[in-house]
């Protein structure tokens, strides 16, 4: 499902070129759950952005379901993301002007997904928000907002879910509930999961852990 081959990322700073990732290579099989762990600044979120095609590598290749991201333009990568990917972010990334139901519907509508409203309603019921369909993000707790984000991510039945510190803005008890829900929904749909986290306990829930140290894969 995911293949990174000799992936490198450099950015230009005031002192010259700064290398964030060095020659990263790994593969994630369909249906596998993989945690990417490492300290702050180790390159975890940068790597996730490259896997999603939200940013391009300086060197090397990313393939999603066999498709080389470097061979696609920005529009092509966006289309591929819409077809394959679901996202869960630390900061929820809900649109404040849309209700919970509308937030879940939006990516499906943009992708031309049929029955978006019914599917969105079913997913919000699945995550325990049957009474919150018309609520706006500002009227939802952090845990409720992340439940909306989970519903939005899983509603189109993505083949790959990318999660970036999904409990980072939640207290321990709420975060534990969100993780249980995410893994349950992932198992129900047979989704491939790549999860960025600094939480070693959470990482152990995955089939495999990839460890980044100063931009290098330490395994």
C-alpha positions in Angstrom: 0.0 0.0 0.0 2.8 2.4 0.9 6.4 2.3 -0.3 9.2 4.8 0.5 12.4 4.3 -1.4 15.6 6.2 -0.4 13.4 9.2 0.7 15.3 12.4 1.5 14.1 15.9 2.4 16.1 19.1 2.6 15.0 22.6 3.2 16.9 25.8 2.8 17.6 27.8 5.9 19.7 30.9 6.7 22.7 28.7 7.2 22.3 26.7 4.0 20.6 23.4 3.4 19.1 21.6 6.3 18.5 17.8 5.9 15.3 16.7 7.7 15.2 13.1 6.4 18.0 10.9 5.3 17.5 7.9 2.9 14.3 6.6 4.4 13.2 3.2 3.0 10.3 1.0 4.1 7.1 -0.6 2.9 3.7 -1.0 4.5 1.5 -3.9 3.5 -2.2 -3.6 2.8 -4.1 -3.9 6.1 -1.0 -3.4 8.3 -0.9 -0.9 11.2 2.5 0.9 11.6 3.6 3.4 14.1 6.2 6.0 13.3 7.8 7.2 16.6 10.6 9.6 17.5 11.3 12.7 19.6 10.2 16.1 18.6 12.1 17.3 15.5 13.0 13.8 14.4 11.1 14.2 11.1 7.9 12.2 11.9 5.4 14.8 10.6 7.6 15.6 7.6 7.7 12.0 6.6 3.9 11.7 7.0 3.4 14.7 4.7 5.6 13.1 2.1 3.7 9.8 2.3 0.5 11.8 1.7 1.9 13.8 -1.2 1.2 17.0 0.7 4.9 17.8 0.2 7.5 16.4 -2.3 10.7 14.7 -1.4 14.1 16.2 -2.4 15.3 12.7 -3.3 13.8 9.2 -3.5 10.3 8.0 -4.3 7.0 7.5 -2.6 4.5 5.0 -4.1 0.9 4.8 -2.9 -0.9 1.7 -4.2 1.8 1.4 -6.8 1.4 5.0 -8.0 4.6 7.1 -8.0 3.7 10.5 -6.4 6.6 12.3 -8.1 5.0 11.4 -11.5 1.9 13.3 -10.6 1.2 17.1 -10.6 -0.5 18.8 -7.6 -3.9 18.1 -9.0 -3.1 14.5 -9.7 -1.8 14.0 -6.1 -5.0 15.6 -4.7 -7.2 13.2 -6.8 -5.2 10.2 -5.5 -5.5 11.4 -1.9 -9.3 11.7 -2.4 -9.4 8.2 -3.8 -7.1 6.5 -1.2 -6.5 8.4 1.9 -8.2 9.4 5.2 -6.5 11.8 7.6 -6.7 12.4 11.4 -4.8 15.4 12.8 -3.8 16.5 16.2 -5.6 19.8 15.7 -8.8 18.2 14.4 -8.9 20.4 11.2 -12.6 20.9 11.2 -14.1 23.8 9.3 -15.7 26.1 11.9 -18.5 27.3 9.7 -19.8 23.8 9.0 -21.8 21.6 11.4 -20.5 18.2 12.4 -22.6 16.5 9.7 -21.4 19.0 7.0 -17.8 18.5 8.0 -18.1 14.7 7.5 -20.0 15.2 4.3 -17.6 17.7 2.7 -14.7 15.4 1.5 -17.2 12.8 0.2 -19.0 15.5 -1.8 -15.8 16.9 -3.2 -14.9 13.3 -4.3 -18.4 12.8 -5.9 -19.3 10.2 -3.3 -22.9 9.1 -3.5 -25.2 9.3 -0.5 -22.8 11.6 1.4 -25.4 12.8 3.9 -26.7 9.3 4.8 -23.2 7.9 5.1 -22.0 10.9 7.2 -25.0 10.5 9.5 -24.3 6.8 10.0 -20.6 7.5 10.8 -21.5 10.1 13.3 -23.8 7.7 15.0 -21.0 5.1 14.9 -18.7 7.4 16.8 -21.3 8.3 19.4 -22.4 11.7 18.2 -26.0 11.0 17.1 -27.2 14.0 19.2 -24.5 16.3 17.8 -25.1 16.3 14.1 -26.1 20.0 13.8 -23.5 21.2 16.3 -20.6 23.4 15.1 -17.0 22.7 16.2 -17.0 25.6 18.8 -19.9 23.9 20.6 -18.1 20.5 20.8 -15.5 19.3 23.3 -12.0 18.3 22.0 -12.9 14.7 22.3 -16.1 15.3 20.3 -14.3 17.2 17.6 -11.8 14.3 17.2 -14.7 11.9 16.9 -16.1 14.0 14.1 -12.6 13.9 12.5 -12.6 10.1 12.8 -16.0 9.9 11.2 -14.9 12.2 8.4 -11.7 10.1 7.8 -13.5 6.7 7.8 -16.7 7.7 6.0 -15.3 7.3 2.4 -13.8 3.9 3.4 -10.2 4.9 2.6 -7.7 2.2 1.9 -5.0 4.1 3.9 -5.5 6.2 7.1 -2.7 8.6 8.1 -2.9 9.8 11.7 -0.6 12.6 13.1 -0.5 12.6 16.9 -4.3 12.0 17.0 -4.5 12.3 20.8 -2.0 15.2 21.2 -4.6 17.8 22.1 -6.7 15.5 24.4 -6.4 14.5 28.0 -5.3 11.0 28.8 -8.8 9.5 29.4 -10.4 11.1 26.3 -7.3 10.2 24.2 -7.6 6.5 25.3 -11.3 6.5 24.2 -10.4 8.0 20.8 -7.6 5.4 20.3 -10.0 2.5 21.1 -12.5 3.9 18.6 -9.9 4.5 15.9 -8.5 1.0 16.1 -12.0 -0.6 16.3 -13.1 1.3 13.1 -9.8 0.5 11.4 -10.3 -3.2 12.1 -14.0 -3.0 10.9 -12.9 -1.5 7.5 -9.6 -3.4 7.1 -7.8 -0.1 6.6 -4.1 0.3 6.4 -3.0 2.6 9.2 0.2 4.7 9.5 0.3 6.5 12.8 2.7 9.2 14.0 3.1 9.4 17.7 5.5 10.0 20.6 3.4 7.7 22.8 5.2 4.3 23.1 2.1 2.7 24.6 0.1 3.7 21.6 2.8 2.6 19.3 2.7 -0.9 20.8 -0.9 -1.2 19.6 0.4 -1.3 16.0 1.7 -4.3 14.2 5.1 -2.7 13.7 7.1 0.4 14.8 9.4 2.5 12.7 11.7 4.7 14.8 13.2 8.0 13.5 16.3 9.4 15.1 17.6 12.7 13.7 15.9 12.1 10.4 17.2 8.5 10.1 15.3 5.3 10.3 16.7 3.4 13.3 14.2 0.4 13.4 
